[in-house]
Amino acid sequence: MQRDEAGSVAPCAFGAPFRERLRQLFVWRRDVRRFRRDALPEGTLERLIDLAALAPSVGLSQPSRFVVVKDAARRAAIRTCYSDCNKEALAAQRPEKADLYARLKLAGLNEAPGHLAVFADPETRQGDGLGRRTMPETIDYSVVLAIHTMWLAARAEGLGLGWVSILDPARVCEILEVPAGWHFIGYLCIGYPQAEDNTPELEREGWERRRSASKLLFYR
């Protein structure tokens, strides 16, 4: 940490080359579905969680709760939960998209060496409730920010992250035996991707296309 002559912390300057590299990191971040089975270096998940803890949180509440899932039986139960939910999701698809949905297989639960379930603790006393009195959902938003921070950090290390959302939250909480008050946010698969691309797979496969920012911007 650098300080100026007055003893204040000197601001950190991020020049144009860094900003362009950061933009490339955003461009190349992907939701990975297929992984190599190579083991992660010891301490990888813990290091990524350290970085995730730097993410902003409402009232500095840090409501994220990370559960590293190593037990084979619990992983198998999560896969079964996914399979059951995926069948229901397939049945609910419009006929013109059902075949494409069936082809978009998510293999991360079988292949990825790292499994991480992420929860929000809405009853945390840290932060003394600051900023969430009228919007308690900001607790969940804070956890999502932590996941995104981890996502970028993983990509910078050449790792892929896949967010599995086709799960029954109640079953996940039961399988992992977490405190009753915790709110399930997402199940993450982490490992080395089989392939890399700067275009989302859903766009490449024709499921959807990314809109330009101008389509998302409104003025009042």
C-alpha positions in Angstrom: 0.0 0.0 0.0 1.4 3.3 -1.0 0.9 6.5 0.9 1.5 10.2 0.0 3.5 12.7 2.1 0.5 13.4 4.2 0.1 9.8 5.1 -3.0 9.2 3.1 -3.4 6.1 0.9 -2.4 7.0 -2.6 -5.0 6.3 -5.3 -4.3 3.4 -7.5 -4.1 4.4 -11.2 -5.5 2.1 -13.9 -4.3 3.1 -17.3 -5.7 2.4 -20.7 -3.8 -0.9 -21.3 -5.2 -2.3 -18.0 -8.8 -1.1 -18.9 -8.5 -2.8 -22.3 -7.3 -6.0 -20.6 -10.2 -5.8 -18.2 -12.7 -5.4 -21.0 -11.2 -8.5 -22.6 -11.8 -10.4 -19.4 -15.5 -9.4 -19.5 -15.7 -10.4 -23.2 -14.2 -13.8 -22.6 -16.2 -14.7 -19.4 -18.5 -17.6 -20.2 -21.0 -19.8 -18.5 -19.1 -23.1 -19.0 -21.0 -26.3 -19.6 -18.3 -28.8 -20.4 -15.1 -29.3 -18.4 -11.9 -31.2 -18.4 -11.6 -33.6 -15.4 -8.2 -32.2 -14.4 -7.9 -31.7 -10.6 -7.8 -28.1 -9.3 -4.6 -27.0 -7.6 -4.8 -27.3 -3.8 -6.5 -24.3 -2.3 -8.0 -23.0 -5.6 -11.6 -22.7 -4.3 -10.5 -21.1 -1.1 -8.5 -18.5 -3.0 -11.4 -17.7 -5.2 -13.7 -17.4 -2.2 -11.2 -14.9 -0.7 -11.6 -12.8 -3.8 -15.3 -13.1 -3.8 -15.4 -11.7 -0.3 -14.0 -8.4 -1.7 -17.3 -7.9 -3.6 -19.6 -5.1 -2.4 -22.4 -6.1 -0.1 -25.3 -4.1 1.3 -24.3 -2.5 4.6 -21.1 -4.5 4.4 -23.2 -7.4 5.6 -21.2 -10.1 3.6 -24.2 -12.5 3.6 -22.6 -15.0 1.2 -22.2 -18.5 2.6 -20.1 -20.9 0.5 -20.4 -24.7 0.8 -17.6 -26.7 -0.9 -19.3 -30.0 -1.9 -16.7 -32.8 -1.8 -18.8 -35.8 -0.6 -19.6 -38.2 -3.5 -23.0 -39.1 -2.1 -24.1 -35.5 -1.9 -22.8 -34.8 -5.4 -24.8 -37.7 -6.7 -27.9 -36.4 -4.9 -27.4 -33.0 -6.5 -27.1 -34.6 -10.0 -30.3 -36.5 -9.4 -32.0 -33.3 -8.4 -30.8 -31.6 -11.5 -31.9 -34.5 -13.7 -35.5 -34.4 -12.2 -35.7 -30.7 -12.6 -34.3 -30.8 -16.1 -37.0 -33.2 -17.2 -39.6 -30.9 -16.0 -37.9 -27.9 -17.7 -37.7 -29.9 -21.0 -41.5 -30.7 -20.9 -42.3 -27.0 -20.4 -40.4 -25.9 -23.5 -42.2 -24.6 -26.6 -42.2 -27.3 -29.3 -40.0 -25.2 -31.6 -37.3 -25.0 -28.9 -37.6 -28.4 -27.2 -35.1 -30.2 -29.5 -32.5 -27.4 -29.1 -33.0 -27.4 -25.3 -32.4 -31.1 -25.2 -29.1 -30.6 -27.1 -27.8 -28.0 -24.6 -26.5 -30.6 -22.2 -24.9 -29.4 -19.0 -22.1 -31.9 -18.2 -20.4 -29.8 -15.5 -22.0 -31.8 -12.6 -20.3 -34.9 -14.0 -17.0 -33.5 -15.1 -16.0 -30.4 -13.1 -13.6 -31.1 -10.2 -14.9 -28.2 -8.1 -18.5 -28.0 -6.8 -19.6 -25.0 -4.8 -23.1 -24.2 -3.5 -23.7 -20.6 -2.6 -26.3 -19.3 -0.2 -27.5 -16.0 1.3 -27.9 -15.6 5.0 -30.8 -13.1 5.3 -30.6 -13.3 9.1 -27.0 -12.1 9.3 -26.5 -9.4 12.0 -23.4 -8.1 10.3 -24.1 -4.6 8.9 -26.9 -4.0 11.4 -29.5 -4.0 8.6 -28.1 -1.0 6.9 -29.5 -0.4 3.4 -32.0 -3.3 3.3 -34.9 -2.2 5.4 -37.1 -1.3 2.3 -35.3 -3.7 0.0 -34.4 -6.9 1.8 -33.6 -8.6 -1.5 -30.4 -6.7 -1.6 -29.0 -9.5 0.6 -29.5 -11.8 -2.4 -28.1 -9.2 -4.8 -25.0 -9.0 -2.7 -24.4 -12.7 -3.0 -24.8 -12.5 -6.8 -22.1 -9.8 -6.8 -19.8 -12.1 -4.9 -20.4 -14.9 -7.4 -19.7 -12.6 -10.4 -16.5 -11.4 -8.7 -15.4 -15.1 -8.4 -16.5 -15.7 -12.0 -14.1 -13.1 -13.3 -11.3 -14.1 -11.0 -11.6 -17.7 -12.1 -11.6 -16.7 -15.8 -8.4 -14.7 -15.2 -6.8 -17.9 -14.0 -7.9 -19.9 -17.0 -10.7 -21.6 -15.1 -14.3 -21.9 -16.1 -17.3 -21.5 -14.0 -20.8 -22.9 -14.7 -23.8 -21.7 -12.8 -26.4 -24.5 -12.4 -29.8 -23.1 -11.8 -32.0 -26.0 -12.8 -32.3 -27.3 -9.2 -34.9 -27.4 -6.5 -33.7 -25.0 -3.8 -35.4 -26.9 -1.0 -33.8 -30.2 -2.0 -30.4 -28.6 -2.3 -30.7 -27.2 1.2 -31.8 -30.7 2.5 -29.0 -32.5 0.7 -26.3 -30.2 2.0 -27.9 -29.8 5.5 -27.5 -26.1 5.7 -29.2 -23.9 8.3 -32.9 -23.5 7.8 -32.8 -19.7 7.2 -30.2 -19.8 4.4 -31.5 -18.9 0.9 -30.1 -21.0 -2.0 -28.6 -18.7 -4.7 -26.7 -21.0 -7.1 -24.7 -24.2 -7.5 -21.3 -23.6 -9.2 -19.2 -26.0 -11.2 -15.5 -24.9 -11.4 -12.7 -26.4 -13.5 -10.8 -26.1 -16.7 -13.1 -25.7 -19.7 -12.9 -28.1 -22.6 -12.9 -25.2 -25.0 -13.0 -21.4 -24.9 -15.0 -18.9 -27.0 -15.8 -15.2 -26.7 -19.4 -15.8 -27.8 -22.0 -17.3 -25.5 -22.9 -20.9 -26.4 -26.6 -20.1 -26.3 -25.9 -17.5 -29.1 -23.8 -19.9 -31.1 -26.5 -22.6 -30.9 -29.2 -20.2 -31.9 -31.1 -20.1 -28.6 -30.8 -16.4 -28.2 -28.6 -13.5 -29.3 -27.0 -10.8 -27.3 -28.6 -7.4 -27.7 -26.5 -4.2 -28.0 -26.4 -2.0 -24.9 -28.4 0.6 -26.8 -31.4 -1.7 -26.6 -31.2 -1.9 -22.8 -30.7 1.8 -22.2 -33.6 4.3 -21.4 -33.7 8.0 -20.5 -36.3 9.7 -18.5 
